Amino acid sequence: MAVTTDTIATALGRDPADGEEAQWTLWIADALLLIEARLGDPAELDQARLDYVVREAVVSHVRNPEDATNVSWSIGDVSTSKQYRSGRGRVTIIDEWWALLSPADDGGAFTIDTVNTTGAHLPWCDYTFGALSCSCGATIAGYPIYELS
C-alpha cells in the first residue's frame, strides 16, 4: 500500500496543518483496519484499488470530519440556526468503494448453471433449471419424450 500523508495532502491540494499528519496517519490505519476486518489481508487485494479506496476514505473524512454542523444567522433581533449533517464522525468506506475492492460479486440476484448434469434431460428442461418436476418427460420414460423439436 502506497498511501501516505503526502498522498493525502496532494489529493486535498494543501499542506497539512500542525498535528494533521498524525491524524491522517491514524485515519489511514483506520481505513486499512476496516478493509482487513471485512475482506481479509489487504496485501492480497488489488493494490491500486486499495490505495484509491484508502485515499478517498481519508480525504472524505478530512473534508467532513464532524457528524453535524450547526449554522446560525442573525439579523438585528432575528436569528435562526440550522443543523446540517456533513460526515459520520469517523473514517467510512462507502458501498461503491467496497464493490471496487471485491469485484467478484456480479451484482445479480442469482445465477443459473445451464450445463445439463441431470443425465437424459434436455438442456432446456425445467428439471435442469432446478424445478422439482420435469418438462421433457425423461423422468417418466428415461429419455426425453416431450420438447424434442
C-alpha positions as CSV (number, residue, x, y, z in Angstrom):
1,M,0.0,0.0,0.0
2,A,1.4,3.4,-1.0
3,V,-1.0,5.9,0.7
4,T,0.9,8.3,2.9
5,T,0.2,11.7,4.4
6,D,1.9,13.2,1.3
7,T,-0.6,11.4,-0.9
8,I,-3.5,12.8,1.2
9,A,-2.0,16.3,1.1
10,T,-1.7,16.1,-2.7
11,A,-5.3,14.9,-3.0
12,L,-6.5,17.7,-0.9
13,G,-4.3,20.3,-2.7
14,R,-2.9,21.7,0.5
15,D,-0.2,21.2,3.1
16,P,-1.2,19.6,6.4
17,A,-1.6,21.9,9.4
18,D,0.1,21.3,12.7
19,G,-1.0,17.9,14.0
20,E,-2.9,16.9,10.9
21,E,-0.2,14.5,9.7
22,A,-0.6,12.4,12.8
23,Q,-4.4,12.4,12.3
24,W,-4.1,11.4,8.7
25,T,-1.7,8.5,9.6
26,L,-4.2,7.3,12.2
27,W,-7.1,7.6,9.7
28,I,-5.1,5.6,7.0
29,A,-4.7,2.9,9.6
30,D,-8.4,3.0,10.5
31,A,-9.3,2.6,6.8
32,L,-7.0,-0.4,6.5
33,L,-8.4,-1.9,9.7
34,L,-12.0,-1.7,8.3
35,I,-10.9,-3.3,5.0
36,E,-9.0,-6.1,6.8
37,A,-11.9,-6.8,9.0
38,R,-14.3,-7.2,6.1
39,L,-12.1,-8.6,3.3
40,G,-9.0,-10.2,5.0
41,D,-5.4,-9.4,4.4
42,P,-5.1,-6.1,2.4
43,A,-1.9,-7.4,0.8
44,E,-3.9,-9.9,-1.2
45,L,-6.2,-7.2,-2.7
46,D,-5.5,-5.2,-5.9
47,Q,-3.1,-2.6,-4.6
48,A,-4.1,0.2,-7.0
49,R,-7.7,-0.2,-5.9
50,L,-6.8,-0.5,-2.3
51,D,-4.8,2.8,-2.5
52,Y,-7.7,4.5,-4.2
53,V,-10.2,3.4,-1.6
54,V,-8.0,4.3,1.4
55,R,-7.0,7.7,-0.1
56,E,-10.6,8.6,-0.9
57,A,-11.9,7.5,2.5
58,V,-9.3,9.6,4.4
59,V,-9.8,12.6,2.1
60,S,-13.5,12.4,2.6
61,H,-13.1,12.3,6.3
62,V,-10.6,15.2,6.3
63,R,-13.2,17.3,4.3
64,N,-16.1,16.4,6.5
65,P,-14.8,15.2,9.9
66,E,-17.7,16.0,12.1
67,D,-21.1,14.3,12.5
68,A,-23.0,17.6,12.2
69,T,-22.6,21.3,11.5
70,N,-24.6,24.0,13.1
71,V,-25.1,27.2,11.2
72,S,-26.6,30.3,12.7
73,W,-27.7,33.6,11.1
74,S,-28.6,36.7,12.9
75,I,-30.0,40.0,11.5
76,G,-30.9,42.5,14.1
77,D,-33.3,41.0,16.6
78,V,-34.0,37.9,14.4
79,S,-31.8,34.8,14.5
80,T,-32.1,31.4,13.1
81,S,-30.0,28.3,13.1
82,K,-29.9,25.1,11.1
83,Q,-28.1,21.9,11.6
84,Y,-26.6,20.0,8.7
85,R,-25.2,16.5,8.6
86,S,-21.8,16.6,6.9
87,G,-19.9,13.4,7.9
88,R,-20.2,10.4,10.0
89,G,-17.6,11.5,12.5
90,R,-15.3,8.6,11.6
91,V,-13.5,7.1,8.6
92,T,-16.1,5.5,6.4
93,I,-15.9,3.3,3.3
94,I,-19.0,3.7,1.1
95,D,-20.6,0.8,-0.7
96,E,-19.2,1.9,-4.1
97,W,-15.7,1.5,-2.7
98,W,-16.4,-1.9,-1.2
99,A,-17.6,-3.0,-4.6
100,L,-14.4,-1.8,-6.1
101,L,-12.3,-3.8,-3.6
102,S,-14.2,-7.0,-4.1
103,P,-15.5,-7.0,-7.7
104,A,-16.2,-10.8,-7.7
105,D,-19.8,-10.1,-7.0
106,D,-21.6,-9.6,-10.4
107,G,-24.5,-7.8,-8.7
108,G,-27.0,-10.4,-10.0
109,A,-29.8,-11.8,-7.8
110,F,-28.8,-15.4,-8.6
111,T,-27.0,-17.5,-11.3
112,I,-28.2,-20.5,-13.2
113,D,-25.9,-23.2,-14.4
114,T,-27.3,-24.3,-17.8
115,V,-25.0,-27.2,-18.2
116,N,-27.0,-30.4,-18.4
117,T,-25.8,-32.5,-15.5
118,T,-29.0,-34.4,-15.0
119,G,-28.4,-37.2,-17.5
120,A,-31.1,-37.7,-20.1
121,H,-32.9,-34.4,-19.6
122,L,-32.7,-31.8,-22.3
123,P,-30.7,-28.7,-21.6
124,W,-33.8,-26.5,-21.5
125,C,-35.9,-28.9,-19.3
126,D,-37.4,-27.4,-16.2
127,Y,-35.6,-30.0,-14.1
128,T,-32.2,-28.7,-15.4
129,F,-33.1,-25.2,-14.1
130,G,-33.8,-26.6,-10.6
131,A,-37.5,-27.4,-10.9
132,L,-38.9,-30.3,-8.9
133,S,-40.7,-31.6,-12.0
134,C,-39.6,-32.5,-15.5
135,S,-40.9,-30.8,-18.6
136,C,-39.2,-33.0,-21.2
137,G,-40.5,-36.4,-19.9
138,A,-37.2,-38.0,-19.1
139,T,-38.2,-38.8,-15.5
140,I,-41.2,-40.8,-17.0
141,A,-39.6,-42.6,-19.8
142,G,-35.9,-42.4,-19.1
143,Y,-35.3,-40.3,-22.2
144,P,-36.9,-37.0,-23.5
145,I,-40.4,-37.6,-24.9
146,Y,-41.6,-34.0,-25.0
147,E,-40.0,-30.8,-26.3
148,L,-37.9,-32.7,-28.9
149,S,-38.2,-30.0,-31.6
